[in-house]
Amino acid sequence: MALPGLDVTDSIDSSTILTRDLKPNQEFRFEVPATSSITIRLTAGTAGTAELFGTELSKGLPYTFTCCKSAIYTWTGCSLSIEGAPSVEYIAEETPMATYLNLHIALEKLRVAASDCPPTTEGAQGPRILLIGPPDVGKTTVAKILTGYSIRQGRKPMVINLDTAGEGVLTVPGTISAASFGSVMDVEDGFGSSPMSAPSAIPVKLPLVYYYGFETAESGSRRYKRLISRMAVAVNSRLEEDIESKNTGLIIDTPSFDNQTNGDVISHIVAEFSITTIAILGSERLYNTMLKSFPPSSSSPINVIKLPTSGGCVDRDAPYKKSIRDAAVKKYFFGDAKCTLSPYTVSIEFDSPTFSLWEVVDSLSSSAERQKNISFLPIGEDESSLSADEEVVKRLAPGDVDSRFENMVVAVLQVDAKDAGAKEVGESAVMGFLFVQEVDEKERRMKVLSPVPGRVPAKALLVGRWPEGMFLT
């Protein structure tokens, strides 16, 4: 006789369990809203394997999904059991997985060649692939697939996320990040979540993170390019110390690029990261533009290729994207169903000698401020006298901190507050994040959530315009 509430099997209603039998090269596509969840198992005791975006599923192990639009593919055929009710679910027979596999094989041949070269030579550098395209064409999905296949091959790819509008890779939205992936990825979380001190079934990955603070590359294009340059220097330095990652190369995911406004940003990324392959999804026009910008020649090491978009790609509306971002920020501070975290409430005094709060400056405000400063320059000096660093961030006086910063994410930078100048703040990597709960203008202090106990480190703080204000409950 089982004690009430302890017999887990009694709580499962068999009427809610669906079974889907997939034939070889078929894909089970499903969508789950933020208000519900489903659990999927690769049926144990049957032949066949399955994978989710390049990462294999273990037989009989439950995988829980919420607020996602995803797909499970099988090369051999398999049987899946689904507990719960997806908002959308169907089996697709036409997928681009064979093309993605062929791309992986081509990249792997280049990695083998790189591994055969002496570590200090240029030939030891593995392929560096850049994924670009318009919104909702599957760039991040392809990045996950290529990463998963590379890891299963025993490689150690360096994954770089330059998409600040998404949910973030191993960090919160509004950032760019880079991390070396040498162990299996999380089936449920994809690239994974922010590093935490709590136990984890998946080995923790420590990313390099820069806080950008805008939704698009155009909003703060000067700062965006500068952060890309800083990250490229750091990544290249790391690769010189890690021959496995150097041989494997880079997999770079990007924000949504079109044909009109992002050409200079793409060229900057290609140059800074020494890209060898540009893969375009979902835009014939962008593909031809890249061919013209990087024409094939014996002297050019850049290959421009076109990849098909999966039929499973769907348009994600603004509320859905916001729910993804909110969930990512909430998970950073509170954890999830598998691992609950308890953040600490900390008070920051504006009059403290270590208080150093900075704000990012958008391109429009930067240009207007620059023109104003030029008009006040002494006779004989031109705009070259102005510091470019002051155009991307500005320090806030205590009187400038008001309620507009409530429900915003604040980055704790690695630069000390006492040493913080515009240049240091504009180029500093991130130590961690805070969440502003309340700003008390009268008492000149603000109350923040912190993932660690104790006082906030005496570091420079940086607040942006993205992600927009949210409520964590």
TIZAGU-840548 format. One line per 2 residues: number of its first residue (from 1); their letters; for each residue z, x, y of C-alpha. Coordinates in nm, 4 decimals, padded with zeros to 6 digits, always signed. Layout:
REM TIZAGU-840548
NUM> A> Z/X/Y; ...
REM end
This chain:
REM TIZAGU-840548
1> MA> +00.0000/+00.0000/+00.0000; -00.1100/+00.1503/+00.3313
3> LP> +00.1082/+00.1394/+00.6390; -00.0354/-00.0749/+00.9211
5> GL> -00.2480/+00.1279/+01.1587; -00.2674/+00.4346/+00.9338
7> DV> -00.5369/+00.3257/+00.6918; -00.8411/+00.4321/+00.8934
9> TD> -01.0904/+00.2972/+00.6423; -00.9591/-00.0565/+00.6896
11> SI> -01.0625/-00.0490/+01.0567; -01.4293/+00.0137/+00.9835
13> DS> -01.6369/-00.2998/+00.9693; -01.9254/-00.2386/+00.7295
15> ST> -02.1328/-00.4980/+00.9132; -02.1570/-00.2635/+01.2115
17> IL> -02.2925/+00.0286/+01.0056; -02.6686/+00.0704/+01.0162
19> TR> -02.8675/+00.2820/+00.7729; -03.1926/+00.4442/+00.8772
21> DL> -03.4090/+00.6288/+00.6263; -03.6440/+00.8765/+00.7905
23> KP> -03.9561/+01.0210/+00.6347; -04.0578/+01.3853/+00.6943
25> NQ> -04.1475/+01.4620/+01.0581; -03.9960/+01.1420/+01.1914
27> EF> -03.7454/+01.1065/+01.4733; -03.4614/+00.8594/+01.5221
29> RF> -03.4341/+00.7856/+01.8941; -03.1346/+00.6095/+02.0436
31> EV> -02.9703/+00.5250/+02.3747; -02.6003/+00.4628/+02.4356
33> PA> -02.4557/+00.3363/+02.7671; -02.1488/+00.4874/+02.9315
35> TS> -01.9392/+00.1852/+02.8359; -01.9697/+00.2280/+02.4588
37> SI> -02.0129/+00.4869/+02.1850; -02.1687/+00.5247/+01.8418
39> TI> -02.0992/+00.7527/+01.5459; -02.3825/+00.8985/+01.3400
41> RL> -02.3609/+01.0740/+01.0027; -02.6223/+01.2575/+00.8014
43> TA> -02.5600/+01.0848/+00.4707; -02.3872/+01.3144/+00.2224
45> GT> -02.5095/+01.3373/-00.1352; -02.8754/+01.2949/-00.0403
47> AG> -03.1513/+01.5483/+00.0015; -03.2920/+01.6370/+00.3399
49> TA> -03.1823/+01.7908/+00.6679; -03.1773/+01.6727/+01.0282
51> EL> -03.1348/+01.8291/+01.3703; -03.0578/+01.7175/+01.7227
53> FG> -03.2522/+01.9186/+01.9798; -03.2697/+02.2257/+01.7578
55> TE> -02.9122/+02.2180/+01.6226; -02.8646/+02.1148/+01.2601
57> LS> -02.6355/+01.8294/+01.1588; -02.3807/+01.8875/+00.8829
59> KG> -02.3871/+01.6363/+00.5996; -02.1152/+01.3742/+00.6089
61> LP> -01.9685/+01.4958/+00.9377; -01.9298/+01.2233/+01.2052
63> YT> -02.0932/+01.2848/+01.5431; -01.9934/+01.0588/+01.8315
65> FT> -02.2263/+00.9900/+02.1244; -02.1729/+00.8073/+02.4524
67> CC> -02.3710/+00.7805/+02.7758; -02.6781/+00.9521/+02.6344
69> KS> -03.0455/+00.9133/+02.5473; -03.1110/+01.1335/+02.2487
71> AI> -03.3042/+01.1838/+01.9245; -03.2473/+01.3190/+01.5731
73> YT> -03.5470/+01.4809/+01.4038; -03.6067/+01.5654/+01.0392
75> WT> -03.8631/+01.8033/+00.8886; -03.7830/+01.6953/+00.5328
77> GC> -03.6808/+01.3325/+00.5539; -03.3194/+01.2142/+00.5524
79> SL> -03.0843/+00.9190/+00.5621; -02.8619/+00.8422/+00.8612
81> SI> -02.5699/+00.6014/+00.8920; -02.4936/+00.4683/+01.2395
83> EG> -02.1595/+00.3089/+01.3208; -02.1721/+00.1030/+01.6375
85> AP> -02.4516/-00.0601/+01.8318; -02.6925/+00.1550/+02.0363
87> SV> -02.8542/-00.0239/+02.3286; -03.1900/+00.1081/+02.2033
89> EY> -03.2789/+00.2542/+01.8633; -03.6048/+00.3077/+01.6769
91> IA> -03.7873/+00.5526/+01.4498; -04.0815/+00.7424/+01.5992
93> EE> -04.3588/+00.8975/+01.3930; -04.5370/+01.0890/+01.6694
95> TP> -04.3371/+01.3775/+01.8142; -04.4226/+01.7125/+01.9785
97> MA> -04.1766/+01.9025/+01.7564; -04.4513/+02.0961/+01.5766
99> TY> -04.5736/+02.2280/+01.9126; -04.2215/+02.3279/+02.0156
101> LN> -04.1764/+02.5058/+01.6816; -04.5024/+02.6944/+01.7321
103> LH> -04.3778/+02.8041/+02.0748; -04.0552/+02.9277/+01.9169
105> IA> -04.2520/+03.1226/+01.6550; -04.4633/+03.2855/+01.9263
107> LE> -04.1491/+03.3814/+02.1202; -03.9882/+03.5145/+01.8028
109> KL> -04.2827/+03.7474/+01.7418; -04.2284/+03.8912/+02.0887
111> RV> -03.8572/+03.9328/+02.0132; -03.9343/+04.1201/+01.6928
113> AA> -04.1621/+04.3537/+01.8876; -03.8903/+04.4042/+02.1510
115> SD> -03.6318/+04.4825/+01.8835; -03.8558/+04.7573/+01.7458
117> CP> -03.8631/+04.9391/+02.0808; -03.5992/+05.1892/+02.1990
119> PT> -03.3225/+05.0024/+02.3898; -03.3788/+05.1836/+02.7194
121> TE> -03.7542/+05.1235/+02.7358; -03.9324/+04.8391/+02.9121
123> GA> -04.0706/+04.7167/+02.5798; -03.7178/+04.6305/+02.4615
125> QG> -03.7139/+04.3337/+02.6998; -03.7703/+04.0086/+02.5114
127> PR> -03.9718/+03.7102/+02.6387; -03.8551/+03.5278/+02.9498
129> IL> -03.9671/+03.1652/+02.9567; -03.9478/+02.9337/+03.2590
131> LI> -03.9641/+02.5560/+03.2005; -04.0924/+02.3517/+03.4964
133> GP> -04.2193/+02.0003/+03.5603; -04.1495/+01.6695/+03.7389
135> PD> -03.8395/+01.4559/+03.6699; -03.7598/+01.3155/+03.3250
137> VG> -04.0232/+01.5006/+03.1208; -03.7860/+01.6764/+02.8796
139> KT> -03.7406/+02.0243/+03.0293; -03.3734/+02.0434/+02.9349
141> TV> -03.4501/+01.9074/+02.5886; -03.7065/+02.1814/+02.5262
143> AK> -03.4576/+02.4394/+02.6553; -03.2010/+02.3133/+02.4024
145> IL> -03.4551/+02.3176/+02.1190; -03.5702/+02.6721/+02.1924
147> TG> -03.2083/+02.7851/+02.2258; -03.1065/+02.6173/+01.9004
149> YS> -03.3975/+02.7659/+01.7053; -03.3305/+03.1087/+01.8523
151> IR> -02.9637/+03.0968/+01.7485; -03.0570/+02.9840/+01.3968
153> QG> -03.2871/+03.2853/+01.3819; -02.9859/+03.5087/+01.4464
155> RK> -03.0773/+03.5751/+01.8080; -02.8656/+03.5713/+02.1227
157> PM> -03.0601/+03.4062/+02.4078; -02.9483/+03.4126/+02.7696
159> VI> -02.9721/+03.0529/+02.8936; -03.0007/+02.9972/+03.2682
161> NL> -02.9682/+02.6576/+03.4334; -03.1095/+02.6287/+03.7858
163> DT> -03.0988/+02.2473/+03.7988; -02.8209/+02.1559/+04.0412
165> AG> -02.8924/+01.7819/+04.0250; -02.8119/+01.7528/+03.6538
167> EG> -02.4812/+01.7467/+03.4703; -02.4488/+02.1251/+03.4682
169> VL> -02.4469/+02.3723/+03.1782; -02.0959/+02.4867/+03.0848
171> TV> -01.9803/+02.3832/+03.4318; -01.9847/+02.0939/+03.6792
173> PG> -02.2880/+01.9527/+03.8658; -02.4064/+02.1156/+04.1868
175> TI> -02.4097/+02.4644/+04.0360; -02.6429/+02.7156/+03.8772
177> SA> -02.5171/+02.9012/+03.5716; -02.6055/+03.1584/+03.3071
179> AS> -02.4513/+03.2242/+02.9661; -02.5322/+03.4155/+02.6507
181> FG> -02.5531/+03.1907/+02.3437; -02.4728/+03.3789/+02.0250
183> SV> -02.3169/+03.0969/+01.8231; -02.4084/+02.7451/+01.7190
185> MD> -02.4355/+02.4791/+01.9893; -02.2389/+02.1557/+01.9903
187> VE> -02.4382/+01.8649/+01.8460; -02.2534/+01.6129/+02.0635
189> DG> -02.2385/+01.8149/+02.3865; -02.5607/+02.0162/+02.3648
191> FG> -02.5050/+02.3356/+02.5589; -02.1338/+02.2562/+02.5601
193> SS> -01.8727/+02.1986/+02.8275; -01.6697/+02.4154/+03.0623
195> PM> -01.4454/+02.6780/+02.8997; -01.0906/+02.5536/+02.8441
197> SA> -00.7682/+02.6879/+02.6998; -00.7441/+02.4068/+02.4442
199> PS> -00.8622/+02.4573/+02.0833; -01.2366/+02.4189/+02.0299
201> AI> -01.4424/+02.3784/+01.7129; -01.7309/+02.5565/+01.8854
203> PV> -01.6824/+02.9165/+02.0081; -01.6149/+02.9170/+02.3827
205> KL> -01.8929/+03.0512/+02.6036; -01.8065/+03.2099/+02.9378
207> PL> -02.0753/+03.1376/+03.1988; -02.1565/+03.3052/+03.5265
209> VY> -02.1491/+03.0245/+03.7842; -02.2605/+02.9993/+04.1464
211> YY> -02.1825/+02.6890/+04.3511; -02.4886/+02.5653/+04.5379
213> GF> -02.3562/+02.2351/+04.6716; -02.6831/+02.0443/+04.7244
215> ET> -02.8852/+01.8092/+04.5084; -03.2285/+01.9641/+04.5624
217> AE> -03.3644/+02.3130/+04.6186; -03.5173/+02.2018/+04.9497
219> SG> -03.1845/+02.0892/+05.1009; -03.0603/+02.4455/+05.1254
221> SR> -03.3650/+02.6471/+05.0285; -03.2450/+02.9662/+05.1967
223> RY> -02.9141/+02.9551/+05.0081; -03.0831/+02.8495/+04.6828
225> KR> -03.3137/+03.1513/+04.6851; -03.0286/+03.3834/+04.7729
227> LI> -02.8185/+03.2591/+04.4814; -03.1151/+03.2987/+04.2466
229> SR> -03.1500/+03.6593/+04.3591; -02.7790/+03.7226/+04.3066
231> MA> -02.7887/+03.5684/+03.9614; -03.0983/+03.7680/+03.8642
233> VA> -02.9205/+04.0923/+03.9546; -02.6141/+03.9928/+03.7514
235> VN> -02.8192/+03.8775/+03.4515; -03.0340/+04.1903/+03.4433
237> SR> -02.7220/+04.4045/+03.4654; -02.5659/+04.2147/+03.1748
239> LE> -02.8791/+04.2515/+02.9617; -02.8685/+04.6284/+03.0009
241> ED> -02.5255/+04.6196/+02.8357; -02.6163/+04.3658/+02.5652
243> IE> -02.9183/+04.4799/+02.3655; -02.9187/+04.1642/+02.1480
245> SK> -02.9580/+03.9389/+02.4500; -03.2076/+04.1796/+02.6045
247> NT> -03.4276/+04.1676/+02.2927; -03.3979/+03.7878/+02.2749
249> GL> -03.4831/+03.7254/+02.6409; -03.4260/+03.4366/+02.8803
251> II> -03.4650/+03.0590/+02.8557; -03.4601/+02.9092/+03.2064
253> DT> -03.4272/+02.5382/+03.2856; -03.5179/+02.4267/+03.6368
255> PS> -03.4847/+02.1304/+03.8734; -03.7697/+01.8860/+03.9138
257> FD> -04.0618/+02.0655/+04.0748; -04.3764/+01.9091/+04.2150
259> NQ> -04.7009/+02.0478/+04.3471; -04.6308/+02.0122/+04.7161
261> TN> -04.3039/+02.1702/+04.8229; -04.1722/+02.4000/+04.5524
263> GD> -04.4401/+02.6661/+04.5155; -04.2434/+02.9314/+04.7034
265> VI> -03.9266/+02.8577/+04.5038; -04.1131/+02.8871/+04.1729
267> SH> -04.2716/+03.2143/+04.2836; -03.9279/+03.3423/+04.3845
269> IV> -03.7812/+03.2581/+04.0424; -04.0760/+03.4190/+03.8632
271> AE> -04.0407/+03.7387/+04.0652; -03.6614/+03.7686/+04.0502
273> FS> -03.6306/+03.7062/+03.6758; -03.9546/+03.8865/+03.5780
275> IT> -04.0816/+03.5784/+03.3968; -04.3328/+03.6372/+03.1156
277> TI> -04.4115/+03.2740/+03.0231; -04.4305/+02.9627/+03.2410
279> AI> -04.4277/+02.6378/+03.0417; -04.5255/+02.3197/+03.2264
281> LG> -04.4377/+01.9719/+03.1022; -04.5636/+01.6393/+03.2300
283> SE> -04.7979/+01.7464/+03.5106; -05.1605/+01.8483/+03.4723
285> RL> -05.1785/+01.9151/+03.8442; -04.8797/+02.1500/+03.8406
287> YN> -05.0257/+02.3276/+03.5378; -05.3507/+02.3995/+03.7204
289> TM> -05.1614/+02.5089/+04.0304; -04.9672/+02.7606/+03.8215
291> LK> -05.2911/+02.8865/+03.6657; -05.4248/+02.9560/+04.0144
293> SF> -05.0993/+03.1165/+04.1286; -05.0686/+03.3304/+03.8150
295> PP> -05.4244/+03.3772/+03.6827; -05.4603/+03.5375/+03.3393
297> SS> -05.5528/+03.9045/+03.3612; -05.4891/+04.2299/+03.1828
299> SS> -05.2627/+04.3420/+03.4661; -05.0551/+04.0212/+03.4761
301> PI> -04.7849/+03.9828/+03.2081; -04.7373/+03.6123/+03.2841
303> NV> -04.8694/+03.3492/+03.0429; -04.9059/+02.9927/+03.1727
305> IK> -04.8953/+02.7258/+02.9013; -04.8839/+02.3473/+02.8896
307> LP> -04.6434/+02.1611/+02.6618; -04.6676/+01.7954/+02.5579
309> TS> -04.3986/+01.5539/+02.6693; -04.2122/+01.3628/+02.4018
311> GG> -04.2651/+00.9888/+02.3866; -03.8876/+00.9628/+02.3793
313> CV> -03.8590/+01.0764/+02.7415; -03.7558/+00.7846/+02.9599
315> DR> -03.6954/+00.7444/+03.3306; -03.3270/+00.7745/+03.4155
317> DA> -03.2239/+00.5565/+03.7084; -02.9814/+00.6676/+03.9780
319> PY> -02.6748/+00.4841/+03.8356; -02.7285/+00.6466/+03.4951
321> KK> -02.7610/+00.9946/+03.6447; -02.4472/+00.9383/+03.8523
323> SI> -02.2537/+00.8288/+03.5444; -02.3602/+01.1521/+03.3713
325> RD> -02.2430/+01.3634/+03.6669; -01.9155/+01.1744/+03.7031
327> AA> -01.8491/+01.2174/+03.3309; -01.9115/+01.5934/+03.3576
329> VK> -01.6647/+01.6319/+03.6462; -01.4085/+01.4070/+03.4800
331> KY> -01.4372/+01.6069/+03.1575; -01.3721/+01.9318/+03.3458
333> FF> -01.0333/+01.8035/+03.4642; -00.9306/+01.5458/+03.2022
335> GD> -01.1168/+01.6511/+02.8871; -01.2629/+01.3913/+02.6520
337> AK> -01.1686/+01.1826/+02.3482; -01.1625/+01.4920/+02.1257
339> CT> -00.9494/+01.7018/+02.3613; -00.7437/+01.5405/+02.6368
341> LS> -00.6475/+01.7614/+02.9312; -00.3831/+01.7045/+03.1989
343> PY> -00.4698/+01.8480/+03.5412; -00.2028/+01.9439/+03.7912
345> TV> -00.1588/+01.8033/+04.1411; -00.1284/+02.0785/+04.4007
347> SI> -00.0839/+02.0661/+04.7783; -00.2773/+02.3027/+05.0057
349> EF> -00.1402/+02.3627/+05.3562; -00.4010/+02.4044/+05.6306
351> DS> -00.1697/+02.6340/+05.8278; -00.1168/+02.8730/+05.5381
353> PT> -00.2348/+03.2293/+05.6163; -00.4372/+03.2223/+05.2927
355> FS> -00.6181/+02.8959/+05.3758; -00.9912/+02.9706/+05.3914
357> LW> -01.2181/+02.6679/+05.3516; -01.5949/+02.6973/+05.3928
359> EV> -01.8788/+02.4459/+05.3872; -02.2419/+02.4867/+05.2843
361> VD> -02.5048/+02.4273/+05.5535; -02.8273/+02.2420/+05.4807
363> SL> -03.1671/+02.3726/+05.5891; -03.2083/+02.1219/+05.8737
365> SS> -02.8646/+02.1916/+06.0213; -02.9174/+02.5632/+05.9701
367> SA> -03.2428/+02.5572/+06.1676; -03.0914/+02.3518/+06.4499
369> ER> -02.7852/+02.5777/+06.4690; -03.0061/+02.8857/+06.4685
371> QK> -03.2155/+02.7565/+06.7591; -02.8984/+02.6789/+06.9546
373> NI> -02.7620/+03.0275/+06.8917; -03.0927/+03.1875/+06.9927
375> SF> -03.0775/+03.0119/+07.3296; -02.7378/+03.1738/+07.3991
377> LP> -02.8351/+03.5283/+07.3035; -02.7985/+03.7968/+07.5748
379> IG> -03.1144/+03.9016/+07.7565; -03.3049/+04.1573/+07.5555
381> ED> -03.1871/+04.0371/+07.2123; -03.3960/+03.8238/+06.9781
383> ES> -03.3235/+03.6086/+06.6730; -03.3030/+03.9146/+06.4487
385> SL> -02.9588/+03.9730/+06.6015; -02.8279/+03.6647/+06.4235
387> SA> -02.6655/+03.6984/+06.0819; -02.8599/+03.5246/+05.8072
389> DE> -02.5342/+03.4788/+05.6181; -02.4033/+03.2427/+05.8855
391> EV> -02.6963/+03.0107/+05.8229; -02.5963/+02.9115/+05.4683
393> VK> -02.2168/+02.8677/+05.4960; -01.9716/+02.8117/+05.7794
395> RL> -01.5948/+02.8361/+05.7968; -01.4006/+02.5202/+05.8739
397> AP> -01.1103/+02.5196/+06.1155; -00.8044/+02.3184/+06.0023
399> GD> -00.8946/+02.0502/+06.2545; -01.2365/+02.0070/+06.0927
401> VD> -01.0886/+01.9048/+05.7553; -01.0731/+01.5274/+05.7383
403> SR> -01.1073/+01.2348/+05.4980; -01.4793/+01.2945/+05.4427
405> FE> -01.3786/+01.5651/+05.1946; -01.1812/+01.3247/+04.9782
407> NM> -01.3171/+01.2761/+04.6253; -01.5220/+01.5944/+04.6523
409> VV> -01.5408/+01.8995/+04.4273; -01.4274/+02.2298/+04.5806
411> AV> -01.5249/+02.5657/+04.4327; -01.2633/+02.8406/+04.4121
413> LQ> -01.4599/+03.1598/+04.4707; -01.3875/+03.5066/+04.3388
415> VD> -01.3645/+03.6575/+04.6874; -01.0154/+03.6930/+04.8395
417> AK> -00.9370/+03.4654/+05.1327; -00.8415/+03.7588/+05.3552
419> DA> -01.1731/+03.9342/+05.2865; -01.3873/+03.6222/+05.3130
421> GA> -01.6782/+03.6524/+05.5532; -02.0010/+03.4539/+05.5585
423> KE> -02.1824/+03.7122/+05.3465; -01.9083/+03.7347/+05.0825
425> VG> -01.8665/+03.3571/+05.0600; -02.2406/+03.2959/+05.0510
427> ES> -02.2906/+03.5290/+04.7543; -01.9667/+03.4936/+04.5569
429> AV> -01.9516/+03.3623/+04.2020; -01.7102/+03.0833/+04.1081
431> MG> -01.3659/+03.1242/+03.9525; -01.3007/+02.7522/+03.8986
433> FL> -01.2998/+02.4115/+04.0663; -01.0590/+02.1757/+04.2403
435> FV> -01.0930/+01.8047/+04.3121; -00.9757/+01.6696/+04.6476
437> QE> -00.7667/+01.3565/+04.6004; -00.6325/+01.3097/+04.9513
439> VD> -00.6549/+01.4704/+05.2949; -00.3522/+01.4199/+05.5209
441> EK> -00.4764/+01.5065/+05.8695; -00.1395/+01.4335/+06.0289
443> ER> +00.0554/+01.6656/+05.7954; -00.2352/+01.9134/+05.7915
445> RM> -00.2637/+01.9435/+05.4165; -00.4646/+01.8120/+05.1258
447> KV> -00.3731/+01.7147/+04.7715; -00.6021/+01.8466/+04.4983
449> LS> -00.6338/+01.8368/+04.1205; -00.6257/+02.1789/+03.9563
451> PV> -00.6931/+02.2639/+03.5895; -00.4119/+02.5244/+03.5935
453> PG> -00.0478/+02.5036/+03.7110; +00.0973/+02.6833/+04.0090
455> RV> -00.0370/+02.7503/+04.3533; -00.4062/+02.7658/+04.4236
457> PA> -00.5142/+03.1327/+04.4183; -00.5510/+03.2998/+04.7581
459> KA> -00.9277/+03.2818/+04.7329; -01.1969/+03.1411/+04.9581
461> LL> -01.2740/+02.7742/+04.8936; -01.6231/+02.6288/+04.9274
463> VG> -01.7133/+02.2617/+04.9571; -02.0680/+02.1262/+04.9374
465> RW> -02.2613/+01.8032/+04.9761; -02.3192/+01.7588/+04.6016
467> PE> -02.2094/+01.6035/+04.3780; -02.1380/+01.3182/+04.6144
469> GM> -01.7941/+01.1608/+04.6456; -01.6611/+01.0149/+04.3229
471> FL> -01.3436/+00.8602/+04.1877; -01.1729/+01.0154/+03.8860
473> T> -00.9468/+00.7666/+03.7084
REM end
